[in-house]
Amino acid sequence: MTSPLPTVFVVDDDASLREAVASLLRSVGHNPILFGSAQEFLASPKVDAPSCLVLDVRMPGLGGLDCQRRLSEAGIHIPVIFMSGHGDIAMTVGAMKAGAVDFLTKPIDQRVLVDAVTRALAKGASDRIVLARRQALMAQYERLTPREREVLGHLIKGEINRQVAAHLNITERTVKVHRAQLLQKLQVDSIAALVRFAIEIGLEPPAPVRK
């Protein structure tokens, strides 16, 4: 699904509350999509656009916190704003630790909700940019041969060519060739840039060899 407007998923078993939230969101230029249960939301197509999720904590069947967990397990990263009729501190802490943008207690002030949605959509847009860049960098990394990846792992540890050659049981000349090739494939021009690349994709240097 695609949408020209910022999309806000609203999941709550209370139909009157869903409609009230939807009316408010439309009035500020958002595109609300409503669901009466977490199961219905999880089974629905997801929009390919900046979006966020306004999610009730306590619902029949699957609750909001379990819905948040299932999204995370499925690799779906969408900013979540929780709504609850109970000010449970432990529940709030758990939701925030799991990445929720906000935890609002019912009855919810309209301005507070709009502000929370604004922050969540901004976070969603920022996360999409970061994800797109990481995917592009990973595509470059996938072009490396297994040996080039090994050389890369030792270079980001700060090893010089001689040390890399000793660890991999190859010549320094071969290390230099692999080094030049991986710099070209990753489109970087220095070891410092290579280290930044590795950090961005979450690459860990190889563990030291125990003798």
C-alpha positions as CSV (number, residue, x, y, z in Angstrom):
1,M,0.0,0.0,0.0
2,T,1.2,3.5,-0.7
3,S,-0.2,6.8,0.6
4,P,0.6,10.5,-0.3
5,L,-0.3,11.5,3.3
6,P,1.4,10.5,6.5
7,T,-0.3,7.4,7.6
8,V,-1.3,6.7,11.2
9,F,-2.6,3.2,12.1
10,V,-5.1,3.3,15.0
11,V,-5.7,0.1,16.8
12,D,-8.3,0.0,19.6
13,D,-11.3,-2.2,20.3
14,D,-13.4,0.9,21.2
15,A,-15.1,2.0,18.0
16,S,-16.1,5.4,19.3
17,L,-12.6,6.2,20.4
18,R,-11.1,5.0,17.0
19,E,-13.5,7.3,15.1
20,A,-12.7,10.3,17.4
21,V,-9.0,9.8,17.0
22,A,-9.4,9.4,13.2
23,S,-11.4,12.6,13.0
24,L,-8.7,14.5,14.9
25,L,-5.9,13.0,12.7
26,R,-7.7,13.9,9.4
27,S,-8.2,17.5,10.7
28,V,-4.4,17.9,10.9
29,G,-3.7,16.3,7.5
30,H,-2.9,12.7,8.4
31,N,-4.3,9.5,6.8
32,P,-5.7,7.3,9.6
33,I,-6.3,3.6,9.0
34,L,-8.4,2.0,11.7
35,F,-8.4,-1.5,13.2
36,G,-10.5,-3.1,15.9
37,S,-7.9,-5.6,17.1
38,A,-4.1,-6.2,17.0
39,Q,-4.7,-9.4,15.1
40,E,-6.5,-7.5,12.3
41,F,-3.7,-4.9,12.1
42,L,-0.9,-7.5,12.0
43,A,-2.7,-9.3,9.1
44,S,-3.1,-6.1,7.1
45,P,-0.8,-4.8,4.3
46,K,1.7,-2.2,5.5
47,V,2.1,1.2,3.7
48,D,5.3,2.1,2.0
49,A,5.5,5.5,3.5
50,P,6.4,7.2,6.8
51,S,3.9,6.0,9.3
52,C,3.3,5.4,13.0
53,L,1.0,3.2,15.1
54,V,-1.4,4.4,17.8
55,L,-2.0,1.3,19.8
56,D,-4.2,0.5,22.8
57,V,-2.5,-1.5,25.5
58,R,-5.4,-3.6,26.8
59,M,-7.6,-5.3,24.1
60,P,-9.4,-8.6,23.9
61,G,-7.1,-11.3,22.4
62,L,-3.7,-9.9,21.6
63,G,-2.7,-6.9,23.7
64,G,-0.7,-3.9,22.6
65,L,2.6,-4.9,24.1
66,D,2.4,-8.3,22.5
67,C,1.6,-6.7,19.2
68,Q,4.7,-4.4,19.6
69,R,6.8,-7.5,20.3
70,R,5.5,-9.4,17.2
71,L,6.2,-6.4,15.0
72,S,9.8,-6.3,16.3
73,E,10.2,-10.1,15.8
74,A,9.0,-9.7,12.2
75,G,11.5,-6.9,11.5
76,I,8.8,-4.3,11.1
77,H,10.1,-1.1,12.6
78,I,7.2,1.4,13.1
79,P,7.1,4.0,15.8
80,V,4.5,3.2,18.4
81,I,2.4,5.4,20.6
82,F,0.5,3.5,23.3
83,M,-2.8,4.4,24.8
84,S,-4.0,3.0,28.1
85,G,-6.8,3.6,30.5
86,H,-4.5,2.6,33.4
87,G,-1.4,4.5,34.4
88,D,0.7,1.3,35.0
89,I,4.3,2.5,35.6
90,A,5.9,-0.9,35.0
91,M,3.9,-1.3,31.8
92,T,5.0,2.2,30.7
93,V,8.7,1.5,31.4
94,G,8.5,-1.8,29.5
95,A,6.9,-0.2,26.4
96,M,9.4,2.6,26.3
97,K,12.3,0.2,26.7
98,A,10.9,-1.7,23.7
99,G,11.1,1.4,21.6
100,A,7.7,3.1,22.1
101,V,7.7,6.8,21.3
102,D,5.1,7.7,23.9
103,F,2.7,6.2,26.4
104,L,-0.6,8.2,26.8
105,T,-3.2,7.7,29.5
106,K,-6.9,7.9,28.6
107,P,-8.7,10.2,28.3
108,I,-6.2,11.6,26.0
109,D,-5.7,15.4,25.4
110,Q,-6.0,16.1,21.7
111,R,-3.0,18.4,21.5
112,V,-0.9,15.8,23.4
113,L,-1.9,13.1,20.9
114,V,-1.2,15.3,17.9
115,D,2.2,16.2,19.2
116,A,3.0,12.6,19.9
117,V,2.0,11.6,16.4
118,T,4.1,14.4,14.9
119,R,7.2,13.1,16.8
120,A,6.4,9.5,15.8
121,L,6.0,10.3,12.1
122,A,9.3,12.3,12.2
123,K,11.0,9.4,13.8
124,G,9.5,7.0,11.2
125,A,10.8,9.2,8.3
126,S,14.2,9.4,9.8
127,D,14.3,5.7,10.4
128,R,13.4,5.0,6.8
129,I,16.4,7.1,5.6
130,V,18.7,5.3,8.0
131,L,17.4,1.9,6.9
132,A,17.7,2.8,3.2
133,R,21.3,3.9,3.6
134,R,22.1,0.7,5.6
135,Q,20.6,-1.5,2.9
136,A,22.6,0.3,0.2
137,L,25.8,-0.2,2.3
138,M,25.0,-3.8,2.8
139,A,24.5,-4.3,-0.9
140,Q,28.0,-3.0,-1.4
141,Y,29.4,-5.3,1.3
142,E,27.7,-8.3,-0.3
143,R,29.8,-7.7,-3.4
144,L,33.0,-8.5,-1.5
145,T,34.6,-12.0,-1.8
146,P,35.0,-14.1,1.4
147,R,38.7,-13.3,1.4
148,E,38.1,-9.5,1.0
149,R,35.7,-9.7,4.0
150,E,38.4,-11.4,6.0
151,V,40.9,-8.7,5.1
152,L,38.3,-6.0,5.9
153,G,37.7,-7.6,9.4
154,H,41.4,-7.3,10.2
155,L,41.9,-3.8,8.8
156,I,39.1,-2.4,10.9
157,K,40.9,-3.8,14.0
158,G,43.8,-1.4,13.1
159,E,46.1,-4.1,11.7
160,I,48.7,-3.2,9.1
161,N,49.3,-5.2,6.0
162,R,52.0,-7.3,7.5
163,Q,49.8,-8.3,10.4
164,V,46.9,-9.1,8.2
165,A,49.1,-11.3,6.0
166,A,50.4,-13.2,9.0
167,H,46.9,-13.8,10.4
168,L,45.5,-15.0,7.0
169,N,48.7,-16.8,6.0
170,I,49.0,-14.9,2.7
171,T,51.6,-12.5,1.3
172,E,51.6,-8.7,2.0
173,R,51.3,-8.2,-1.8
174,T,48.1,-10.2,-1.8
175,V,46.8,-8.2,1.2
176,K,47.4,-5.0,-0.7
177,V,45.5,-6.3,-3.8
178,H,42.5,-7.3,-1.6
179,R,42.7,-4.0,0.2
180,A,42.6,-2.0,-3.0
181,Q,39.7,-4.1,-4.4
182,L,37.6,-3.8,-1.3
183,L,38.2,0.0,-1.0
184,Q,37.0,0.3,-4.6
185,K,34.0,-1.9,-4.1
186,L,32.9,-0.1,-1.0
187,Q,33.6,3.3,-2.6
188,V,35.8,4.6,0.3
189,D,39.2,6.1,0.0
190,S,40.8,5.6,3.4
191,I,41.0,3.2,6.4
192,A,39.1,5.8,8.5
193,A,36.2,5.7,6.0
194,L,36.4,1.9,5.9
195,V,36.0,1.9,9.7
196,R,33.0,4.2,9.5
197,F,31.5,1.9,6.8
198,A,31.9,-1.1,9.1
199,I,30.3,0.7,12.1
200,E,27.3,1.7,10.0
201,I,26.5,-1.8,8.9
202,G,27.2,-3.2,12.4
203,L,30.3,-5.2,11.4
204,E,32.3,-6.6,14.3
205,P,36.1,-7.2,13.9
206,P,37.1,-10.9,14.2
207,A,37.9,-12.1,17.7
208,P,41.6,-12.5,18.5
209,V,43.1,-15.9,17.9
210,R,43.8,-17.7,21.1
211,K,47.1,-19.5,21.2
